[in-house]
Amino acid sequence: MLLTLIAIMIVLLLLNFPMMIPLIVAPVIIVSIYYPDMGLTLVLDQLMTGIESPVLLCVPLFIFAADIMTSGRTSNKLLDFIGAFVGHIRGGYAVTTAAACTLFGAISGSTQATVVAIGRPMRERLLKVGYKDSSAIALIINSSDVALLIPPSIGMIIYALAADGVSVGKLFIAGIIPGCIIFLSFATYSYFYARIKNIPLADRVNWPDRLKVTAKALLPLGFPVLIIGGIYKGWFTPVEAAGISVLYAFILEFVIYRSIHIKELPKIALSTGLVTSAVFVLVAGGQAFTWVLGYAQIPQQITEAVLGSDPSGWYVLLMVSIFFFVGCMFVDPIVVILVLTPIFAPAATAAGVDPIHLGIIITFQAALGSATPPFGVDIFTASAVFNKSYLDVIRGTPPFIIMLLIIGVLLIVFPQLSLALI
C-alpha cells in the first residue's frame, strides 16, 4: 500500500498538480482500493477534522497583520533604525539585512513575507556598496528563515497542531534563542566577508539622527514585545495575541502612519484570504493523508525500520533532522510538518525527547530546507521577487547552509538552547 500511495503522489506531482491535490486524492484512491467497505465519508470527515483546531485561528490573523505591515511603512522604519546603529561598521549593510529579517520575522511569522518586505529595499542597498547579487540574495533568503523560529511562527503553529497538544506559547518562547543564534552567526559571517572583500563602509549616523529613527521605530519594535511578552506573562493566549496583532497593525498603518488608505483594506484582506485558504487546504489534506498512514500502521513500520526498537533521543533527533531537511528541500514545509510529525513524534516521546525541543528541531530543519536547493520554497520566492534565474539565486547559498547545519547539530546536542526560556 505504501508503494501505491507514493506512486500516486509522484504521478500527480509529475503531472504538475499543486501539492494539495496529491494530499487529498491519494487517500481517496487508497481507501477506494484497499478499504472499499470504509467509504469515502471518513476521508471527508478527516479533511474537516484537520481544520477544526482553534489554534489554526492564529494563521489567518498573523498573516493579515503581516500583510498590512508589508503594505505599509513598518519594514522601512525597521531598516532605518537598524542601519543607523550598525550601518557604519564593517559589513554593516549585511548585518542590517540579517537583523531586519529577524525583527520582521518576529512580526510576520513568514519566511516568504520577509523575503518580500526586507529583500526588495535591502538588495538595492547591498548592491550599491559592492556586494555581488548572488551573495546579497543568499543572505536575504537565509536570514528570512529566522521567521520560522522567531515568534509568531506559522511553522510552529502547524507543528503544535500535528503533534497534538503541544503548547504554541511555549514553542514561541523556545524559538527566541535559536533565532538569535542564527542572526549572530550571519552577522559574524557578514563582518568577515566584508573585510575579505573590502566592502566600503557607510557613513556613521550622528546621535541626534539615531534618536529620530529610534523614535519612529518604537511602535514597530513594540509589536514583537507585545506579542511575545503578553504570551510569556500569560496575559493572553496565542490566538488572542494574533487578534491583537491585527488591531496593532491596523492602528499603526491606517491611523498613525496613514500609509495605507482604508480603500486598500479589501485588497489586503483578499491576499490574506488566498494565502490562508491554501494553507488550510494543505492542513486538511495533511490530516487525511496522515490518517490513512496511521490506519495502515505505516508510521510504526517506518519508525521501526529507521529507528529500530529502542533508539536514543539523540539518534531520533538526528533522523528527524535528516528526514525534515531532505523533505523540505522538495516539498512545502507545511506539508512536511503535517505528514512527518505524527510519524516521528511518538518515537521521540518514547525516547525521552521534550516535545518543545522536538518542535524547535523540526521548525529549524523546515527553515533550513525551505532555502536549500533543489526546491526550497524561498528560492523560488526570491527568483520571482528579484526577477533572477534559479542558478543566480542559489549560487551564494552554500556558506549559509553550512552555518545552519552546524547550528542544527548544536540544537540537538544542547537541548537547553531550546528549553532555557520556558
N, C-alpha and C positions, 0 to 999 in steps of 0.2 A: 504493500500500500504506500509506503514512504516513497518508493521509486516512482510510482504513478503520480503522487502528489507533486514531487519535484519536477517530473516531466511536464505535467500540465502547466506549472508556473513558468518553466523555461520556454515552452512553446508560446505561451501568451505574451511573455516579455519580448521574445524574438519577433513576434508579430506587431510589436510597438504599442501594445496596450499599456496604459498607465498602471502603476503598481497596485492601485486599489482594485482593479479588475481581477488579476490573479488571486488576490487575497480573498475575494468573495466567490469567484467562480470555482476555484479549486475545491473548497469544502463542499460546495453544492454537488460537483461531479463525484467526489469521493463518497459522499453519503448516498447518492443515487446508485453507484456501482456496488459498494461494499455493504451498505446498511439500508437497503431499499425499504425495509419494514419501518424504519425510524421516521421517515417522512421529512420533507424539507421545512416543515413548520419549526422544528427545533433549530435549524440553521438561522431562520428569521428571528427566532427568539434570542439567539446568541448575538446576532447583529444589534438588536435593540439593547440587550444587556450591556454590550460594550460601551454604550454612550449614556448609560443611566447614572453613573457615579457623579455625585455632587462636585467632586474635586475638578471635574472637567469644566466647570463654570469658570475656572481660572483662565482657561486657554483663550476664549474669545475676548475676555476683559483685558488681559495683559496685551494681547495682540492689538486691540483697539487703542489702548493707551500708547503703545509703541508707534502705531500708525499716525496718531495725532502729533506726537512729538517729532517723528520723522518728517512730517509735512511742515513743521514749524521751525523755530529757531533754536531749539534745545541743543542739537548737535553742534551748531556753530559756536554757541556760548561755551560749551564744554571744551571745544578745541581752543578757543581764545584763552580760556582760563589756564589750561594745562600748558599751552605754548608760552604764555607769559612767564611761567616759572621754570620750565625746563628747555625751552626752545633754544637758548643760547649755549647750552652745554654740548659737548661732543656727542653727535648722534641725536641731538635734541628733537628734531622733527620726527625721527623714527620712534623715539621714546614717547613723544606726544601722541603718535598714532596708536601705540600699544596701550597707553593709559586711557585714551579716549575710547578705544574699543572696550576696555574693561569697564569704564564708567557707563558707557551707553548700553553695554550688555546687562548692567545692573538695572537698566531702565526697560529695555525691550525684551530680554529673555530669549532673543532670537539671533542666531548667527547671521542669517541672511539679511535681516533688517539692519544689523550692524555693518555689514559689508556695504550696503547702500548708503546709510546715513553718514558713516565716517569715511568710507572708502573714497567717495567722489571728491570731497574737498581735500582730503589728505594726500591722495595720489598726486594731485596737481602741485601741492607744496613740496612733496618729496622729489618730484621730477625737476622742479626749478632749482633745487640746491644740489643736484648732481647724482641722485640715486638712479640706478637702472630701473626701467619699468618692471622687469621681472622680479627684482628684489622688492620694489615697493608693493606690488600686488601680492606677493607671497607673504609679506609682513601683514598686510591688511587682512587677508583671508584667514591666516593662522591666529592673529590676535583676536579676530572676531569669534573664534572658537570659545574664548573665555565666556561668551554669553551663555553657553550651555552649563557652566559651572557657577557663575556669579548669579545669585538670585535676583529676580524671579526667573526660573529656567523652565521652559516648556518641556525639555527632555526629562527633568526631574519629576514633573507632574505626571508625565506618561509612565515613567518607571514606578512611581508610587501607585498608580492605577494597576499596572501589570503585576507588581509584587504583592498587591492585596493587603492593605492595612499599614503600610509604611507611612510615617508622618511626613507630609510635604514640608511643613515648617522646619522640622529638624534637617531635612535634606537641604533646604535653602541655606540654613546656617552652616551646615557642614561643607558647603561648596566654597565658602569665602576663602579659606586658607589655600586650597589647591588653585583657585583662580588667581590669587595674589602671587603664588609661586610662579605660575606661567608668565604673568606680567613682568616680574622681576627677572626671569630668565631671558625674556625677549628684550627687555631694556638693557641688560648687561651685554647681550649679543650685539645690539644696535650700537652701543658705545664703542666696542672694539671694532666692529665693521666700519664705523665712521672714521676711526683712527687709521685703520689699514688703507681704506680707500681715499683718505684725506678729504672727506666731505666738508665743505665750508661751514663755518659757524654762523648762526643767526645773530642779529643784534640783541644785546641784553635789554630787556624791558625795565624801565625805572619803576621804583616802588609806587609812586602815585598812580601810574597806569596799571600796575598789578592790582592795586586795591580797587580800581574801577572795574576791571574784568572779573575780579573776585565777587564784587557786589552784584554784578549782572549774572554770575553763575550760581549764586547761592540757592536760588529756587530750583534749578535743575538738579543741583547737588543734594537738595533736600529730599528728592524723590526716593533714592535708594535708602537714605537714612530713615525715612518714614516707614517704608515697606519692611525693611529688614529689622529695624528697631521695634516696630509695632508687633511683628510676629515673634521676635525674640522675647519681648516683655510680656507677651500674652494679651496685648490689647485687642487684637483681632486675629481671626483665622486667615489662612491663605486666600480663601475665596473672598472674604471681606476686604483683604488687602488689595485684591485685584479690582474690586469695585472702587475702592478709594483711589487706586492708581488712575482710573479713567477720569474720575472727578478732578484729581490733581492736574492731570494733563490738560483737561478741558479749561480749567481756570487759568492755567499757565499760558496756553497758546491763544485761547479765544478772548480772554478777559484782560490779562496783564500785558502780554506781548502784542496782542491783536495781530498776530502774524497770519492767522487763518480767518477767513470770513465764514460766518455761520452757514452760508450757502454751499460751502465746500464739505460740510459735515456728511451729507448723504453719500458723496463720492468716497470719502474716507471710510464710512461705515460699510459701503459695498465692498471695498477692498478687503476689509476685515472679514466680512461675511464669506467671501470667496476662499480666503486662506483657511478660515475656521471650518468651513464645510469640507474642504479637502482633508484637513486633519481629522475631523470626526468620522469621515468615511473610512479613512485608514484605521482609526481606532476600532470602529465597528467590524471591519473586515479582519483585523488582527485578532479580535476576540473570537470570531467564528473559526478562524484558522487554528488558533491555539486550542480551542475546544475540541476540534476534530483530532488534533495531535494527541491531546490528553485522553480522549475517549479510546483511541487506538493504542494507548500506552507507549507512544513513540518517545516522549521525553525520558521515560525510565530506560528505554533501550539506548538512547543516545548518551545519557549520563553514565550508564554502566559501561558502555563501550569507550567513552572518552575519559571518564574519571575513575573507573574501577569501583570496587565495593566500599573502600574506606579511605577516601582521599583526604589529604591535609588541607587546611584552609588556604595556605599559600598556593598549592597546586590548583585548587579550584579557581582562585583569583587569576592565576596565570592562564588557565584555559578560558575563563570568562574574557580576559583581555584579548586573547588571540581571536576568539570567535566574534566578539563585538567589533574589534578593529577591522578584521577582514570583511565582516558583514557590512559595515558602514562604508567601506570602500566601494561597494557595489550597489547598495540599496539605501533608501532614505532612512535616517537614524530612527525615526518614529516607528517604522515597520520593524526594524531590527530589535528595538527595545521591546516592542509588543510580543514578538514571536519568541525571542530567545530568553527573556527574563523568566517566564514560567518554567522553562526547561532547567535553568541553572540555579534559580533561587532556592528551591528545596534542598539541593545538594550543598549549596553554600551554607544554609542554615544548619544543616546536619553536621557540617564540618566546623561549626562554631564561628562563622563569619557574621559580623554585625550587619544587619540589612541596610543600615545607613551607609556603612563603609562600602558594601557591595554596590549601592546606588551611585556613590561617587565614582567608583571604578568604572561602572557601566556608562555613566554620562560622560566621563572623561574620554573613554575609548570611542564613544559616539562622536564627541567633538573632534578627536584626532582623525577618525575615519572620514568625517564629512569634508575635510580639507586635503585628503590623501588620494592620489591617482589610484585607479583609473577613473572612478566615477563619483568622487566626493561631491556632494551637492553644492558646497560653497565654490568649488572650482567653476561650475557652470554658471552660478550666480555672478561671479566675478567676470567671467567671459562675456556675459550678456551686458552687465553694467558698464564695463570698460571697453566693450567692443574689441576684445582681443581674442586671438586664437587660443585653442586649448593648450598647445605647446608653450605659448608665451606665458600663460598663467601658471603652469606647473614648473617652469624652468627654475625658479628661485626657491621652491619649497623644501628641498632636502635638508638644509640646516635646521629648519623649524621642526620638521618631522623627527629628526634625531633628538632634538631637545625635548620634544614632547614624549618620545619613547622613554627617555631617561627619567622624566618626571613620573611617567606611568609606573615604572619599576619602584620608584621611591614611595609612591602611594600604596603599593602592595606591601612593601617591606615595613613601612612605618604607618600603621593604621591611625595613629594619633593625629597625623596631618589632616585626616578627615573628621576625626571624632573629638578633637580638643575643645571645640566651642559648644558642643551640645551637652 
